Amino acid sequence: MLSKNQIKRIQSLARKKGRREEGCFIAEGNKLVEDTLSAFECDLLLATPSWIVSHAHESLPKIQEVDEQEMSKVSQLVTPPDVLAVYRIPEYHLNIDTLKKELVLALDTVQDPGNLGTIVRLADWFGIRHIVCSPDTADLYNPKVVQATMGALARVNVYYTSFPDFLSQVDSSVVYGTFLDGEDIYHTSLTKSGVIVMGNEGNGISAKLEPYIGKRLYIPNYPVGQPTSESLNVAVAAAITCAEFRRRQIV
């Protein structure tokens, strides 16, 4: 049975302040927990009797059995899951020399948890192992972000740092950004490694970062010149951009 203190502690992890104080975050649901259990240090694993039985053959950390009513008190989901893990938040150290050799995503004030989680997931799909975020980007360990990653956060390292400090260490010729006045991405040379900067949902890339961006890209609508939506969702734009970078490497 969960104690009142355990319930209070797990509930606090839904808030950024609680996650900072405890140094932990939660992951819920069969697939998400199964995909992340080997990637993070597990502080506590809660599971229903049926989940425990179905995983009896596996080597798992110490499990605390709970019933559906107890799970509903700590779950952030509408329907309580069969399993919930409390993980220690890992410490990733940004290594500029390593990042210079790879294709990296950089998120400038992306604030919607769903967008951040989706971008982490698509980075995983396209083999992008590093995402650099500005300090005011949504918190990776927000439960909504964790759920949206669908387990991809186990394979993608996410860093939070000052963008001017980060971008000033990268050759601007391989720093790309998406703009409405940029060059058609389908007719622009793209490098195998570099930094792709994606901007805020409403305001795009911050004006203060533009001097660091050497190549301004534009995703054209179709047909050209036809009235259309003002812009693309940042996660959609990131997916299209990453897909084009990777396509160039296999043709």
N, C-alpha and C positions, 0 to 999 in steps of 0.2 A: 504493500500500500504506500502511495506517495504521501509524504509528510507535508504539512502546510508550508514549511520552509522550502521544500523542493518545488512545490507548485509555484510559490511566489518567485523563486529564482528563475525557473524556466519561463514563466510569463514575462519576466523582466527582459528576457533576451529578444523580445519582439521590438524593443526600443533601443535606439543607438546608444543611449547612456548606459543602459543595462549591459549591452554587449561590451562596451568599453570597460566597465567596472569588473565584469566577470571574465573578460577575455575569451568569450565563447559565443557560438551561434548555433542555431538549430536547423536540422534538415528533416523533412517529414515525407513519409510514403515509401513503399517498397522499392521502386526503381531508384529513386533519389538516394536513399540510404545505401542500397546495394552498390551503387556506382561510386559512392564517396567514402564508404567505410574503411577502405584500405588506404585512402589518400590523406586522411586527417586523424589527428589524435582524438580518440573518442573519450569524452569525459563521463558520459552517461548514455545508456541505451535503454529505451523503454519499448516494450513490445507486448502484444496481446498473446495469450496462450497459443492460439492457432499459428501465429507467426513464428513463435519459438519452436513449435513442433515441426513446422515446415523447413526450418533451418537448423535442425538438431545435428545434422551431419557436418556443419561448417564450424570452423574455428572462429569464434566471436568473442569480443570483450564481454565482461560480466554484464548480464542482462537483468534488468528489473522488470518483473512481470506486472502489467497493469490491465485493468479492464477498460471497456469502452467509455464508461463514465469518467474514469480518472483521465484517460487520454483526452477527452473533450475539454477538460479543464486547462490543459497546457497546449493544445493544438491551436494553430493559427488558421487551419483549414475549415471549410464549412462542414465537411464530413470527416470526422476524426480518422486518422490512418491506423494501420496495424503496427507501425513502428515509427519511432521518433528518436533521432540521435542528437546529442549535445556534443559539439566538437570544439576543441580549442582552436582559436583563430591563429593561423600560421603566420610566421614572419617571413616575408619575401624581401630580399635586398636587391634593389635595382642595379644592374651592372651594365653600364653604357656600352662597353666594349662588346658584350654579348649581344645586346640589342641591335648594334650597328650591322651585325651579320645576318639579321633576320627581317622578315616583314612584321611590323608592329602596328597595332592600332592605338591611337591616342584619343581619348574622349574628353572634350572640353565642356564641362558643366552639363553633362547629360543627366537629367534629374529624375526622369521617370523610371521607377524600379523595373517595370516590364521591359522597357527599352534596353536597360543595362543588362538584364538577364538574357534577353534575346541576342544581344551583341556578343556576350560571352559564349553563348551556344553556337552562334555562327562562326565565331573565331575558331572554336574547337573543330567545326566541320571543315574549315578551310586550312587547318593545320597552322593556325596562328597561335603561338604559345605565350605571347606576352601582350598585355593591354596596360597602357599607362593612362591614369585618370587624373584630372585636375582635382584639387582638394574638395571642391564643391560639387563634384559628381556624386550621384546617389551611392549609398553604402552597399558594397558588394554583399555584405552579410545580412542585409535586410531580408526577412523571410520571403518577401515577394520576389526579390531578386534571386535568392537561392532556388526557389521553386521554378522560376522562369529559365534558369540555366539548364534544367533537366539533367543535372549531374556534371555538366561541362566544367564547372569551377574546380573539379578535381584534376583537370588536365590543362588549365589555363592559369598562368600567374598574373595577378592584377596588382598594380602598384598605384599609390597615390603620392603625387609629388607636385612641386611648382613647375608649371609648363615652361615659363621662360628659362628656368634653370636647366630643365631637361632638353628643350629644343635648341638651346644655344650650344649644346655639345654635339649636335648632329649637323652634318653638311646639309644646308638648305636645299641643295639640288635633289635630294632624295626625301624631302619632306613634302607630302602631298596634302591638299585640303580640298574639300568640295565647296564650290561656290556657284551661284547662279550666273556669274559672269566669267566662269572658267573656260578652259579648252575642252572640247568634246573628248570624253574619256576614251572613246572607241577609236580616236585618231590621234592619240597622244602616246609617246613612248613611255613605258613604265618599266621600272627596275625590279629585279627579283627581291631585293631587300630595300628597306626604307620605312618611313613612318607615315601612316595615313591618319590624318586628323579629322575627326568628325565633331561637329559643333552642337550647341544647345538646341533643343527642340523648337524654341520660338525665335531665338536670335542668331542661330548659326555660330560660326567660329568667331571668337572675340577679336575685336579690332586690334588689340594689343599683341595678338599672336600672329597676325598677318605678315609682319616682316620676317618671321622665321620660316614661312612657307614658300618654297621655291617653285612649286608647280600647283597651279590652281586648276582643278578638274571640274567638269560639268557633266551631269548625266542628262542627255537630251531626251525630251519627250517625243512621242510619235503620234502623228506625223509632225514634222518640224513646222512651227508657226501656228499650229492649231491651239485655240484657247484651252487651257488645262488647269489642273490644280496648281496652287502657288508653289508648293514644294513637296518633297517626299518625306515620309517619316524617317527619322534618323537611323533606325534599325534597318529599314528597307534600303536606304541609301548605302549603308555600310555593307549590306549583303551584296548589292550590285557591284560596288567598288571592289570588294574582296574577290568576288567571282571573276571580274575582269583581270585583276592582277594575276590570279592563279591560272586563268585560261591562257594567258600569254606564255606561261611556263610549260604548257603541254602541247602547244601547236607548233 
